[in-house]
Amino acid sequence: MKRGHPNRPLLVSHFRQHLTESGCPASPIKNNDEATTLIRCSHRAMATTFEIVTPWKDDAGRWSQCLFQLIDDLESQLTVYHDESDVSVINRTAHEQSVHVEPGLFGLLEQSARLSRETWGAFDVTMGPLIRAWGFWNRQGRMPSPQERQRAWERVGMHRVHLDPNQRTIRFNTSGVEINLGSIGKGYAIDRCFDLMRSLGVRPILMHAGGSSVRVWGDQPGGRGWKIGIRHPWQNDRRVATVTLRQRALATSAATHQHFEYNRRKLGHILDPRTGRPAEGVASATAVAPTAAEADALATAFYVLGEERTRLYCSQHPEVGAIILKEGNDSPAVINLADADIEFNPPQL
């Protein structure tokens, strides 16, 4: 896909027809419990590493290369760091006129708007102005002045975005609105890859992006689901818990690596759209949901909402669960995951 064409579709058939023409480095790994060889393919994109794990098949290297090409194309479409990406074109022009949007991207924007409504505004993809004001756009966090923060906050909110499903267009009703899909884009890319893999009959599958966004389909060899570890936010050699995942996705949000100190307080990159300030009170939030995009977005929302509002959300959405670790608390709260196989990792005394 060429950059700067919001109406150009990303076609699955394009990748199918090239399955026999491409290859990629693949790392076979032995499953210790079963006489099965798994293949692990990895690819750097979206400022993280995507990895696919699935039982060995002769054509695995070829189709994995096609998946990684799809991820690269999606990155070219979604990034805010290239002027001619679809999202950059929207950000630059949608306050002046309605902009036609590629079907997959339009669906992602509709999903983002729905999740924003359902989470009482805790998840919001119009956070671009605030991300810039706080210095997290270039990973150099800083304290903005009250005036700068207020100006940015006045350009944030999904109520400033009009999506027309009939025309498949987007328009901003305020100048300076800036969409940033960093809180849902990796999950969306995983979901698009899953759609392609399942259409090709590839299963079982585990796919993750940097370990923080994971989706699985089918059981790993041995029929036990896939064990997914949740990293502890401040102890590198520990996990908060290990969850056995089946036919679902999991994502975790924490401010471990992107934060700065101000007046002896740690201010992280996960911003609260409702206040215009970094969210506080939660050390890490994990969401378990049917798709990776949902899990990605909800992990961010749950980090902002805190335990009690997360419990309310999950009571209204029984297909979603959460694990919340509060700041200064070593015992995570498990919400709506009564049927999940969860192992906890207590601190070493």
C-alpha positions in Angstrom: 0.0 0.0 0.0 1.2 3.5 -0.8 1.2 6.1 1.9 -1.2 9.0 1.9 -4.2 7.2 0.3 -6.9 6.9 3.0 -9.3 5.2 0.6 -7.0 2.4 -0.6 -7.9 -1.0 0.9 -5.4 -3.4 2.4 -6.4 -6.6 0.6 -6.0 -10.0 2.1 -6.0 -11.6 -1.4 -2.8 -9.6 -2.2 -1.0 -11.5 0.5 -2.5 -14.9 -0.4 -1.3 -14.7 -3.9 2.3 -14.1 -2.8 2.4 -17.0 -0.3 4.6 -19.1 -2.6 6.9 -16.2 -3.5 8.3 -15.1 -0.1 10.2 -16.5 2.8 11.4 -15.3 6.2 13.9 -16.4 8.9 12.1 -18.8 11.2 13.3 -20.2 14.5 12.0 -23.7 15.3 11.6 -24.5 19.0 11.0 -27.8 20.7 8.0 -28.1 23.0 9.3 -29.9 26.0 6.0 -31.6 26.9 5.0 -32.9 23.5 6.8 -34.4 20.5 5.9 -31.3 18.6 8.1 -28.7 17.0 6.9 -25.1 17.2 8.0 -22.4 14.9 8.7 -18.9 16.1 8.9 -16.0 13.6 9.6 -12.5 14.7 9.6 -9.1 13.1 10.3 -5.5 14.3 7.6 -3.0 13.6 5.5 -0.3 15.4 8.4 0.3 17.9 8.2 -3.3 19.2 8.7 -6.9 18.2 5.9 -9.0 16.8 6.2 -12.7 17.2 4.2 -15.7 15.9 4.3 -19.1 17.5 2.6 -22.1 15.9 3.3 -25.8 15.2 5.8 -26.3 12.4 4.5 -26.4 8.9 6.5 -26.5 5.7 5.1 -23.2 4.4 5.3 -21.4 7.8 8.2 -19.2 6.8 6.4 -18.1 3.6 3.1 -17.1 5.2 4.7 -15.5 8.2 6.6 -13.2 5.8 3.2 -12.2 4.3 1.9 -11.4 7.7 4.9 -9.2 8.5 4.4 -7.4 5.2 0.8 -6.8 6.3 2.0 -5.4 9.7 4.4 -3.1 7.8 1.6 -1.8 5.6 -0.6 -1.2 8.6 2.2 0.7 10.4 2.5 2.9 7.3 -1.2 3.6 7.5 -1.5 4.2 11.2 1.7 5.9 12.2 1.8 9.6 13.2 5.5 9.7 12.6 5.3 9.9 8.8 3.6 12.9 7.1 2.0 10.8 4.3 0.4 8.1 6.4 -3.4 7.8 6.3 -3.7 9.0 9.9 -1.3 12.0 9.3 -3.3 13.0 6.3 -6.5 12.9 8.4 -5.0 14.9 11.2 -3.8 17.5 8.8 -7.0 18.0 6.7 -10.1 16.7 8.6 -10.8 20.0 10.2 -11.1 21.6 6.8 -13.1 18.9 5.0 -14.5 15.4 5.3 -11.8 12.8 4.5 -12.6 9.4 2.9 -11.1 6.5 5.0 -10.0 3.0 4.0 -12.6 0.5 5.2 -10.3 -1.3 7.8 -9.2 2.0 9.3 -12.7 3.3 9.4 -13.8 0.2 11.3 -11.0 0.8 13.8 -12.1 4.4 14.3 -15.7 3.3 14.8 -14.5 0.7 17.3 -12.4 3.3 19.1 -15.4 5.6 19.3 -17.5 2.8 20.8 -14.9 1.9 23.4 -14.5 5.6 24.3 -18.3 5.8 25.0 -18.3 2.5 26.9 -15.4 3.4 29.2 -16.8 6.9 30.1 -14.1 8.6 28.1 -11.1 6.8 29.8 -10.0 5.5 26.4 -9.6 8.1 23.7 -7.7 8.1 20.4 -7.7 11.9 20.1 -5.0 12.3 22.8 -2.4 13.5 20.3 -2.3 17.1 21.6 -1.9 16.0 25.2 0.8 13.5 24.3 2.7 16.3 22.6 2.2 18.7 25.5 3.5 16.2 28.0 6.6 15.4 25.8 5.6 11.7 25.3 5.4 12.1 21.5 9.2 11.9 21.4 9.6 9.9 24.6 10.9 12.8 26.5 8.4 13.4 29.3 8.1 16.9 30.8 5.8 19.1 32.8 3.8 21.5 30.6 2.6 24.8 31.8 -1.1 25.0 32.9 -1.8 27.1 29.9 -0.2 24.7 27.5 -2.0 21.7 29.1 -5.4 23.6 28.9 -4.9 24.4 25.2 -4.1 20.8 24.4 -7.0 19.5 26.5 -9.4 21.7 24.6 -8.5 19.8 21.4 -9.1 16.3 22.9 -12.3 14.3 22.9 -14.2 11.9 20.6 -17.1 14.4 20.6 -14.9 16.5 18.4 -14.8 13.8 15.7 -17.6 13.1 13.3 -17.7 9.6 11.6 -20.1 9.2 8.7 -20.6 5.4 8.1 -22.7 6.0 5.0 -20.0 8.0 3.2 -17.1 6.4 5.2 -15.6 9.8 6.1 -14.2 11.5 9.1 -14.3 15.2 10.0 -13.1 17.2 13.0 -15.3 19.9 14.3 -12.3 21.6 16.0 -8.9 22.6 14.5 -5.9 21.0 16.2 -7.5 17.6 16.9 -5.0 14.9 16.4 -5.7 11.1 16.3 -3.1 8.8 17.8 -3.8 5.1 17.6 -0.8 3.9 19.6 -3.1 2.6 22.4 -4.9 0.2 20.0 -2.8 -0.1 16.8 -0.7 -3.1 17.8 -3.8 -5.1 18.9 -5.5 -4.2 15.6 -2.5 -5.4 13.6 -2.6 -8.7 15.5 -6.3 -9.1 14.8 -5.8 -8.4 11.1 -3.1 -11.1 11.0 -5.3 -13.5 12.9 -8.1 -13.0 10.3 -5.6 -13.9 7.6 -4.1 -16.9 9.4 -7.5 -18.4 10.3 -8.7 -18.0 6.6 -5.6 -20.0 5.6 -6.4 -22.7 8.1 -3.4 -21.9 10.3 -3.9 -23.0 13.9 -3.2 -23.2 16.8 -1.6 -19.8 17.0 -0.1 -17.5 19.5 0.8 -14.0 18.4 2.1 -11.1 20.5 3.6 -7.6 20.2 6.3 -6.9 22.7 4.8 -9.3 25.2 2.2 -6.7 26.2 -0.4 -7.5 23.6 -1.2 -11.2 23.0 -3.9 -13.2 21.2 -4.2 -17.0 20.9 -6.4 -19.4 19.0 -6.7 -23.1 19.8 -4.6 -24.9 22.4 -0.9 -25.3 22.3 0.2 -28.9 21.9 -1.1 -30.9 24.8 -4.4 -29.2 24.9 -3.7 -26.9 27.9 -4.3 -23.5 26.4 -1.4 -21.0 26.3 0.3 -19.8 29.5 0.8 -16.0 29.3 2.9 -14.3 32.0 2.1 -10.7 33.1 5.2 -8.8 33.9 5.6 -7.1 37.3 5.8 -3.3 36.7 8.8 -2.7 39.0 10.4 -6.1 39.6 12.0 -7.4 36.3 12.4 -10.9 37.6 8.8 -11.3 38.7 5.4 -11.8 37.2 2.2 -10.4 38.6 0.5 -13.6 37.5 0.4 -16.3 34.8 -2.9 -16.7 32.9 -3.9 -19.7 30.8 -5.5 -18.2 27.7 -7.8 -19.9 25.2 -9.4 -18.3 22.2 -8.9 -14.8 23.7 -6.6 -11.9 23.9 -4.7 -10.2 26.7 -3.0 -6.8 27.0 -1.2 -5.0 29.8 -0.7 -1.3 30.4 1.9 0.1 32.7 4.1 3.2 32.9 7.3 1.3 33.7 9.4 2.5 30.8 7.9 5.9 29.9 7.7 8.2 32.8 9.5 11.1 34.4 10.0 12.4 38.0 8.5 15.7 39.1 8.3 16.9 42.7 9.2 13.4 43.8 6.3 11.9 41.9 6.5 9.5 39.0 4.4 10.8 36.1 3.8 8.2 33.4 2.8 8.3 29.7 -0.7 7.0 30.2 -2.8 10.1 30.3 -6.3 10.5 31.6 -8.4 12.2 28.9 -10.9 13.4 31.5 -8.3 15.5 33.4 -5.5 16.1 30.9 -3.0 14.7 33.3 -1.1 11.4 33.8 -3.3 8.7 35.4 -2.2 7.7 38.9 -3.1 5.0 41.4 -2.6 1.9 39.3 0.8 0.2 38.7 -0.4 -2.1 36.0 -3.8 -3.0 34.3 -4.4 -6.2 32.3 -7.5 -6.7 30.2 -8.7 -10.1 28.8 -11.1 -9.7 25.9 -12.2 -11.5 22.7 -9.9 -9.5 20.4 -6.4 -8.0 20.7 -7.6 -4.5 19.7 -10.2 -4.6 22.5 -7.7 -5.9 25.0 -5.2 -3.2 24.1 -7.7 -0.4 24.4 -9.3 -1.7 27.6 -5.9 -2.2 29.3 -5.3 1.5 28.8 -8.9 2.4 30.0 -8.6 0.2 33.1 -5.3 1.8 34.0 -7.1 5.2 33.9 -10.3 4.0 35.6 -8.9 2.2 38.5 -10.3 -0.9 40.2 -13.8 0.1 41.1 -14.8 1.5 37.7 -13.1 -1.4 36.0 -15.3 -3.7 38.1 -18.3 -1.8 36.9 -17.2 -2.0 33.3 -16.7 -5.8 33.5 -20.0 -6.3 35.2 -21.6 -4.7 32.1 -19.4 -6.7 29.7 -19.2 -10.3 30.9 -16.9 -11.3 28.0 -14.2 -9.0 29.5 -12.0 -9.6 32.5 -9.2 -7.7 34.3 -6.2 -8.0 36.6 -5.4 -4.7 38.4 -2.3 -4.0 40.5 -2.5 -0.8 42.5 0.5 1.3 43.3 2.2 0.1 46.5 0.1 -3.1 46.6 1.6 -6.5 45.8 -1.8 -8.4 45.7 -3.6 -7.9 42.3 -7.4 -7.7 42.1 -8.8 -10.3 39.7 -12.1 -9.2 38.1 -14.5 -11.3 36.1 -12.0 -14.2 35.5 -13.5 -16.9 37.7 -13.2 -19.5 35.0 -9.6 -18.7 34.1 -6.6 -20.7 35.2 -4.4 -18.1 37.0 -1.2 -18.6 38.9 0.1 -15.8 41.1 3.8 -15.1 41.8 4.2 -13.8 45.3 7.4 -11.8 46.2 10.4 -13.7 47.5 10.9 -13.2 51.2 
